[in-house]
Amino acid sequence: MEKTFGEPLEWIRLDDKKICRIQFSHKVDGYNKEEWIKYIYWHLEYMSKFERAFKTPLKKAVNALKQHSTNIL
């Protein structure tokens, strides 16, 4: 997924929960309104990359779960 995304991702385990977090971030000055349009384009670019990187693996996971649940019944 990181290869498809094109950047290293931060994988965060949340051991006390049933979830984990995968993130990619970039420090910005959110109070600088002159930079907001640049930040918006950055979000659009990386949200699209994130979707491309995770779409196929998530589909495979869903199909595997469906097949597993069908085999149980």
N, CA, C and O atoms as a MOPAC input file, in Angstrom:
PM7 MOZYME 1SCF
protein

 N      0.81700 1    -1.18900 1     0.00000 1
 C      0.00000 1     0.00000 1     0.00000 1
 C      0.86900 1     1.26500 1     0.00000 1
 O      0.56000 1     2.25100 1    -0.66900 1
 N      1.95500 1     1.20900 1     0.76200 1
 C      2.83400 1     2.37400 1     0.78600 1
 C      3.48800 1     2.60600 1    -0.57600 1
 O      3.70500 1     3.74800 1    -0.98000 1
 N      3.79600 1     1.52700 1    -1.27200 1
 C      4.38700 1     1.66500 1    -2.60700 1
 C      3.39000 1     2.34800 1    -3.54400 1
 O      3.75500 1     3.25700 1    -4.29000 1
 N      2.13700 1     1.91000 1    -3.50400 1
 C      1.10000 1     2.53100 1    -4.33800 1
 C      0.86300 1     3.96800 1    -3.91300 1
 O      0.69000 1     4.84500 1    -4.75900 1
 N      0.85500 1     4.21700 1    -2.61300 1
 C      0.64100 1     5.57100 1    -2.09200 1
 C      1.80100 1     6.49300 1    -2.48100 1
 O      1.59900 1     7.66700 1    -2.79100 1
 N      3.01500 1     5.94100 1    -2.46000 1
 C      4.17300 1     6.71700 1    -2.87500 1
 C      4.91200 1     7.41300 1    -1.74800 1
 O      5.87600 1     8.14000 1    -1.98800 1
 N      4.47000 1     7.19500 1    -0.53100 1
 C      5.08900 1     7.80800 1     0.65000 1
 C      4.95600 1     6.82600 1     1.80800 1
 O      4.05900 1     5.98200 1     1.80300 1
 N      5.83800 1     6.92600 1     2.79800 1
 C      5.65100 1     6.08000 1     3.98700 1
 C      4.42000 1     6.52600 1     4.77800 1
 O      4.17200 1     7.72000 1     4.94300 1
 N      3.67000 1     5.56300 1     5.25300 1
 C      2.47900 1     5.84400 1     6.05100 1
 C      2.78300 1     5.57300 1     7.51900 1
 O      3.65900 1     4.77200 1     7.84300 1
 N      2.06700 1     6.23300 1     8.38500 1
 C      2.22000 1     6.01500 1     9.82200 1
 C      1.12900 1     5.04200 1    10.27200 1
 O     -0.06200 1     5.33900 1    10.18500 1
 N      1.56200 1     3.87800 1    10.75300 1
 C      0.64300 1     2.82700 1    11.19900 1
 C      0.59200 1     2.89000 1    12.72600 1
 O      1.60000 1     2.64900 1    13.39000 1
 N     -0.56700 1     3.20900 1    13.27900 1
 C     -0.70700 1     3.42100 1    14.71800 1
 C     -1.62100 1     2.35400 1    15.30500 1
 O     -2.80900 1     2.28800 1    14.99000 1
 N     -1.04100 1     1.52000 1    16.16300 1
 C     -1.83400 1     0.49700 1    16.85400 1
 C     -2.55200 1     1.14500 1    18.03800 1
 O     -1.96700 1     1.93700 1    18.77700 1
 N     -3.79300 1     0.80600 1    18.20000 1
 C     -4.56400 1     1.25400 1    19.35700 1
 C     -4.97300 1     0.00200 1    20.12000 1
 O     -6.09400 1    -0.49100 1    19.99100 1
 N     -4.03800 1    -0.49800 1    20.91400 1
 C     -4.21400 1    -1.79100 1    21.57100 1
 C     -5.43400 1    -1.86200 1    22.48200 1
 O     -5.98700 1    -2.94100 1    22.69200 1
 N     -5.85200 1    -0.73300 1    23.01700 1
 C     -7.00100 1    -0.73900 1    23.92000 1
 C     -8.33100 1    -0.60200 1    23.16800 1
 O     -9.38900 1    -0.51100 1    23.79100 1
 N     -8.28100 1    -0.58800 1    21.84600 1
 C     -9.49900 1    -0.45900 1    21.03100 1
 C     -9.52700 1    -1.55400 1    19.98100 1
 O     -8.56000 1    -2.30000 1    19.82900 1
 N    -10.63100 1    -1.65000 1    19.25600 1
 C    -10.77700 1    -2.64700 1    18.18400 1
 C    -10.40500 1    -2.06000 1    16.83000 1
 O    -10.79000 1    -2.59500 1    15.79100 1
 N     -9.67100 1    -0.98200 1    16.83900 1
 C     -9.29900 1    -0.31100 1    15.59800 1
 C     -7.81300 1     0.04300 1    15.64100 1
 O     -7.15900 1    -0.06800 1    16.67800 1
 N     -7.30000 1     0.47100 1    14.49000 1
 C     -5.97600 1     1.05900 1    14.42200 1
 C     -6.07800 1     2.25400 1    13.47400 1
 O     -7.10900 1     2.46400 1    12.83400 1
 N     -5.02400 1     3.01600 1    13.39200 1
 C     -5.06400 1     4.22800 1    12.57800 1
 C     -3.90800 1     4.19000 1    11.58700 1
 O     -2.78500 1     3.82600 1    11.93400 1
 N     -4.19800 1     4.56600 1    10.37300 1
 C     -3.17600 1     4.72100 1     9.34000 1
 C     -3.27400 1     6.16300 1     8.88000 1
 O     -4.33700 1     6.63300 1     8.47500 1
 N     -2.14000 1     6.85800 1     8.94800 1
 C     -2.22200 1     8.26800 1     8.59000 1
 C     -0.99200 1     8.74000 1     7.83400 1
 O      0.07000 1     8.11800 1     7.86700 1
 N     -1.17400 1     9.85200 1     7.15800 1
 C     -0.10100 1    10.56300 1     6.49000 1
 C     -0.36100 1    12.02500 1     6.78700 1
 O     -1.46100 1    12.52000 1     6.53900 1
 N      0.62000 1    12.71600 1     7.30700 1
 C      0.37400 1    14.09600 1     7.70400 1
 C      1.50300 1    15.01400 1     7.25000 1
 O      2.58300 1    14.57900 1     6.85000 1
 N      1.20400 1    16.27200 1     7.33000 1
 C      2.14400 1    17.31700 1     6.94100 1
 C      1.88700 1    18.51500 1     7.83900 1
 O      0.75400 1    18.99200 1     7.92000 1
 N      2.90500 1    19.00400 1     8.50900 1
 C      2.72200 1    20.15600 1     9.40400 1
 C      2.46100 1    21.41500 1     8.59500 1
 O      3.12000 1    21.68300 1     7.59000 1
 N      1.47900 1    22.18000 1     9.06300 1
 C      1.12300 1    23.42900 1     8.39700 1
 C      0.80100 1    24.48900 1     9.44700 1
 O      0.62400 1    24.18900 1    10.62800 1
 N      0.73200 1    25.71600 1     8.99300 1
 C      0.27100 1    26.81800 1     9.83400 1
 C     -1.18300 1    27.08200 1     9.46600 1
 O     -1.46500 1    27.84200 1     8.54000 1
 N     -2.09600 1    26.46100 1    10.18300 1
 C     -3.51500 1    26.57500 1     9.87800 1
 C     -4.09100 1    27.96700 1    10.05400 1
 O     -5.18800 1    28.25000 1     9.57200 1
 N     -3.36700 1    28.83900 1    10.73700 1
 C     -3.83800 1    30.21400 1    10.93700 1
 C     -3.45300 1    31.13600 1     9.78100 1
 O     -3.93300 1    32.26700 1     9.70200 1
 N     -2.59900 1    30.66200 1     8.89600 1
 C     -2.15300 1    31.46300 1     7.76200 1
 C     -3.12700 1    31.26600 1     6.59600 1
 O     -2.97600 1    30.33600 1     5.80500 1
 N     -4.11200 1    32.13800 1     6.49900 1
 C     -5.16500 1    32.02000 1     5.48500 1
 C     -4.62500 1    32.09700 1     4.05900 1
 O     -5.24500 1    31.57000 1     3.13500 1
 N     -3.48500 1    32.74200 1     3.87300 1
 C     -2.90800 1    32.85300 1     2.53500 1
 C     -2.45600 1    31.49600 1     2.00000 1
 O     -2.31800 1    31.33000 1     0.78800 1
 N     -2.22600 1    30.53800 1     2.86900 1
 C     -1.76400 1    29.20800 1     2.47600 1
 C     -2.91200 1    28.18900 1     2.35100 1
 O     -2.68100 1    27.06600 1     1.90300 1
 N     -4.11500 1    28.55200 1     2.72800 1
 C     -5.22300 1    27.60300 1     2.76400 1
 C     -5.47300 1    26.91900 1     1.42800 1
 O     -5.70800 1    25.71100 1     1.38700 1
 N     -5.42800 1    27.66900 1     0.34200 1
 C     -5.70300 1    27.06200 1    -0.97300 1
 C     -4.65300 1    26.00000 1    -1.28400 1
 O     -4.97300 1    24.96200 1    -1.86200 1
 N     -3.40000 1    26.25500 1    -0.90300 1
 C     -2.33400 1    25.26600 1    -1.10500 1
 C     -2.62600 1    24.01800 1    -0.27500 1
 O     -2.40600 1    22.89900 1    -0.74000 1
 N     -3.11700 1    24.20000 1     0.94500 1
 C     -3.43900 1    23.06900 1     1.81700 1
 C     -4.61200 1    22.26200 1     1.26600 1
 O     -4.63900 1    21.03600 1     1.37900 1
 N     -5.57200 1    22.95000 1     0.67500 1
 C     -6.72100 1    22.26600 1     0.08800 1
 C     -6.25600 1    21.36900 1    -1.05900 1
 O     -6.66900 1    20.21400 1    -1.15500 1
 N     -5.40500 1    21.89800 1    -1.91800 1
 C     -4.88800 1    21.08900 1    -3.03000 1
 C     -4.04600 1    19.92700 1    -2.53100 1
 O     -4.07900 1    18.84200 1    -3.11200 1
 N     -3.28800 1    20.14500 1    -1.45600 1
 C     -2.49300 1    19.07300 1    -0.86400 1
 C     -3.42300 1    17.95100 1    -0.38800 1
 O     -3.16800 1    16.77300 1    -0.64100 1
 N     -4.50200 1    18.32900 1     0.30500 1
 C     -5.46700 1    17.32500 1     0.78600 1
 C     -6.09000 1    16.56000 1    -0.37100 1
 O     -6.20100 1    15.33600 1    -0.31100 1
 N     -6.49100 1    17.24800 1    -1.40400 1
 C     -7.09400 1    16.57300 1    -2.55300 1
 C     -6.12100 1    15.58800 1    -3.18700 1
 O     -6.50400 1    14.46900 1    -3.52700 1
 N     -4.87100 1    15.99600 1    -3.34600 1
 C     -3.86800 1    15.11600 1    -3.94800 1
 C     -3.65700 1    13.86600 1    -3.09900 1
 O     -3.67000 1    12.75000 1    -3.61900 1
 N     -3.46200 1    14.04900 1    -1.79600 1
 C     -3.13100 1    12.90500 1    -0.95300 1
 C     -4.34600 1    12.05700 1    -0.57700 1
 O     -4.20100 1    10.86500 1    -0.30700 1
 N     -5.52300 1    12.64300 1    -0.55500 1
 C     -6.72500 1    11.82900 1    -0.34900 1
 C     -6.93300 1    10.90800 1    -1.54200 1
 O     -7.33000 1     9.75500 1    -1.37300 1
 N     -6.67000 1    11.40600 1    -2.74500 1
 C     -6.78700 1    10.57500 1    -3.94900 1
 C     -5.75800 1     9.45500 1    -3.93600 1
 O     -6.07700 1     8.31700 1    -4.28100 1
 N     -4.52100 1     9.76500 1    -3.53800 1
 C     -3.48000 1     8.73800 1    -3.44100 1
 C     -3.85200 1     7.68500 1    -2.40400 1
 O     -3.66000 1     6.48900 1    -2.62600 1
 N     -4.38300 1     8.13500 1    -1.27500 1
 C     -4.78200 1     7.22500 1    -0.20100 1
 C     -5.87200 1     6.27900 1    -0.69300 1
 O     -5.81900 1     5.07500 1    -0.44400 1
 N     -6.85400 1     6.82900 1    -1.38900 1
 C     -7.94400 1     6.00100 1    -1.92200 1
 C     -7.41400 1     4.96700 1    -2.90900 1
 O     -7.80300 1     3.80100 1    -2.85000 1
 N     -6.52900 1     5.38200 1    -3.81500 1
 C     -5.95400 1     4.44100 1    -4.79600 1
 C     -5.16800 1     3.33700 1    -4.09000 1
 O     -5.23100 1     2.17300 1    -4.48600 1
 N     -4.43800 1     3.70400 1    -3.05500 1
 C     -3.59500 1     2.72900 1    -2.35800 1
 C     -4.41000 1     1.69300 1    -1.59300 1
 O     -3.99300 1     0.54100 1    -1.48000 1
 N     -5.56800 1     2.09000 1    -1.06800 1
 C     -6.33700 1     1.20300 1    -0.20300 1
 C     -7.53100 1     0.54100 1    -0.87100 1
 O     -8.08300 1    -0.41600 1    -0.32700 1
 N     -7.93800 1     1.01800 1    -2.01600 1
 C     -9.15300 1     0.50300 1    -2.65300 1
 C     -9.07800 1    -1.00100 1    -2.93300 1
 O     -9.96000 1    -1.74900 1    -2.51200 1
 N     -8.05400 1    -1.44500 1    -3.62700 1
 C     -7.93800 1    -2.86300 1    -3.97800 1
 C     -7.74000 1    -3.74000 1    -2.74500 1
 O     -8.44000 1    -4.74400 1    -2.61400 1
 N     -6.81900 1    -3.41100 1    -1.83100 1
 C     -6.67600 1    -4.25800 1    -0.63700 1
 C     -7.96000 1    -4.34000 1     0.20100 1
 O     -8.27000 1    -5.39700 1     0.75100 1
 N     -8.69900 1    -3.24600 1     0.29900 1
 C     -9.94500 1    -3.28000 1     1.06500 1
 C    -11.00200 1    -4.14600 1     0.37300 1
 O    -11.74300 1    -4.86900 1     1.03900 1
 N    -11.07400 1    -4.07600 1    -0.95200 1
 C    -12.00800 1    -4.94300 1    -1.68000 1
 C    -11.66800 1    -6.40700 1    -1.45900 1
 O    -12.56000 1    -7.23000 1    -1.25600 1
 N    -10.37200 1    -6.73700 1    -1.49700 1
 C     -9.95100 1    -8.11300 1    -1.25600 1
 C    -10.32600 1    -8.55600 1     0.15600 1
 O    -10.76500 1    -9.68900 1     0.35400 1
 N    -10.15900 1    -7.67900 1     1.12700 1
 C    -10.50600 1    -8.01700 1     2.51000 1
 C    -12.00300 1    -8.24400 1     2.65800 1
 O    -12.42100 1    -9.18700 1     3.33100 1
 N    -12.80900 1    -7.40200 1     2.04600 1
 C    -14.26600 1    -7.56200 1     2.09600 1
 C    -14.68000 1    -8.88000 1     1.45600 1
 O    -15.50300 1    -9.60700 1     2.01100 1
 N    -14.12200 1    -9.18900 1     0.30400 1
 C    -14.45400 1   -10.45000 1    -0.37900 1
 C    -14.03200 1   -11.65400 1     0.45300 1
 O    -14.76300 1   -12.64200 1     0.51800 1
 N    -12.87200 1   -11.58700 1     1.08600 1
 C    -12.40900 1   -12.69000 1     1.93400 1
 C    -13.34600 1   -12.87300 1     3.12600 1
 O    -13.66800 1   -14.00100 1     3.49800 1
 N    -13.78100 1   -11.76500 1     3.72400 1
 C    -14.71900 1   -11.86600 1     4.85000 1
 C    -16.05800 1   -12.44400 1     4.42100 1
 O    -16.64700 1   -13.26000 1     5.13000 1
 N    -16.53700 1   -12.01700 1     3.25400 1
 C    -17.79700 1   -12.55600 1     2.74000 1
 C    -17.67900 1   -14.05700 1     2.49900 1
 O    -18.57000 1   -14.82500 1     2.86100 1
 N    -16.58200 1   -14.46300 1     1.89100 1
 C    -16.38000 1   -15.87400 1     1.58700 1
 C    -16.25400 1   -16.67200 1     2.88900 1
 O    -16.79700 1   -17.77100 1     2.99400 1
 N    -15.55500 1   -16.13500 1     3.86200 1
 C    -15.39100 1   -16.80700 1     5.14300 1
 C    -16.74300 1   -16.95200 1     5.85900 1
 O    -17.03700 1   -18.00900 1     6.41700 1
 N    -17.55600 1   -15.90300 1     5.84500 1
 C    -18.84800 1   -15.96900 1     6.52300 1
 C    -19.79300 1   -16.93300 1     5.80600 1
 O    -20.62500 1   -17.57000 1     6.45200 1
 N    -19.67900 1   -17.04900 1     4.49000 1
 C    -20.49900 1   -17.98700 1     3.72700 1
 C    -20.09600 1   -19.43800 1     4.06600 1
 O    -20.94900 1   -20.32000 1     4.16100 1
 N    -18.81500 1   -19.66100 1     4.24200 1
 C    -18.31900 1   -21.00700 1     4.56100 1
 C    -18.73300 1   -21.42700 1     5.97000 1
 O    -18.89300 1   -22.61800 1     6.23500 1
 N    -18.90500 1   -20.48500 1     6.85700 1
 C    -19.31700 1   -20.80300 1     8.23300 1
 C    -20.77400 1   -21.25800 1     8.25100 1
 O    -21.13600 1   -22.18000 1     8.98100 1
 N    -21.60700 1   -20.60200 1     7.43900 1
 C    -23.04000 1   -20.93900 1     7.42700 1
 C    -23.21200 1   -22.21300 1     6.66900 1
 O    -24.33400 1   -22.69800 1     6.52400 1

